[in-house]
Amino acid sequence: MSAVPDDRQTPGEVISGLLAAVSIFTSLASVVFHPLRLVLLSIVLALVSAAMARSNTRLPAIAVGVGAAAFVVGMTIAVAGGRPLW
């Protein structure tokens, strides 16, 4: 037995963090490019990441928040600027 606790992440937690990072990237890209198409993908990735993560991880929750904010900002810019949503 060791006195040091084992803080290794499980493979599911690693994949959850990766999905959350990809979700944040696509959320930010959706503001610049096609808002509706990309933000839907990023929100689905963020929700899958949040479902896979433990309750004490913050990155999936941040990814969901960034996805929601990107949806609002991207749709506002697209509607105000007359850009296509798809």
C-alpha positions in Angstrom: 0.0 0.0 0.0 1.1 3.5 -0.8 0.5 6.6 1.3 0.1 8.7 -1.9 -3.5 8.6 -3.4 -3.8 7.5 -7.0 -5.1 10.5 -8.9 -4.9 8.9 -12.3 -7.8 9.7 -14.7 -9.8 7.0 -16.3 -10.0 6.7 -20.1 -13.6 8.0 -19.9 -12.5 11.2 -18.2 -9.7 11.7 -20.7 -12.2 11.4 -23.6 -14.6 13.6 -21.8 -12.0 16.4 -21.5 -11.0 16.0 -25.2 -14.7 16.2 -26.3 -15.1 19.3 -24.1 -12.0 21.0 -25.7 -13.3 20.1 -29.2 -16.7 21.5 -28.3 -15.2 24.8 -27.1 -13.2 25.1 -30.3 -16.2 24.4 -32.5 -18.3 26.8 -30.5 -15.9 29.6 -31.0 -15.6 28.8 -34.7 -19.3 28.8 -35.1 -19.4 32.5 -34.3 -17.2 33.2 -37.3 -18.5 30.6 -39.8 -21.9 29.0 -40.1 -23.5 29.5 -36.7 -26.4 27.1 -36.6 -24.6 24.1 -38.2 -21.5 24.2 -36.0 -23.0 25.3 -32.7 -25.5 22.3 -32.8 -22.5 20.0 -33.2 -20.6 21.7 -30.4 -23.6 21.6 -28.0 -24.1 17.9 -28.6 -20.4 17.3 -28.0 -20.5 19.3 -24.8 -23.5 17.4 -23.5 -21.9 14.0 -24.3 -18.8 15.2 -22.5 -20.8 16.4 -19.5 -22.5 13.0 -19.3 -19.2 11.1 -19.4 -17.5 13.3 -16.8 -17.5 13.1 -13.0 -19.5 15.6 -11.1 -16.4 17.5 -9.9 -14.9 18.4 -13.3 -15.4 21.9 -14.6 -14.3 21.7 -18.3 -17.5 20.0 -19.6 -19.7 22.5 -17.8 -17.6 25.3 -19.3 -18.0 23.8 -22.7 -21.8 23.7 -22.3 -21.8 27.4 -21.3 -19.5 28.4 -24.1 -21.8 26.5 -26.6 -24.9 28.4 -25.3 -23.1 31.7 -25.4 -21.8 31.0 -28.9 -25.4 30.1 -30.1 -26.7 33.5 -28.8 -23.9 35.5 -30.2 -23.6 33.7 -33.5 -27.3 33.9 -34.2 -27.5 37.5 -33.3 -24.6 38.4 -35.6 -26.1 36.2 -38.4 -29.6 37.8 -38.2 -28.3 41.3 -37.7 -25.8 41.0 -40.6 -28.1 39.2 -43.0 -25.8 36.2 -43.2 -27.2 32.7 -43.9 -27.8 30.5 -40.9 -26.9 27.3 -42.6 
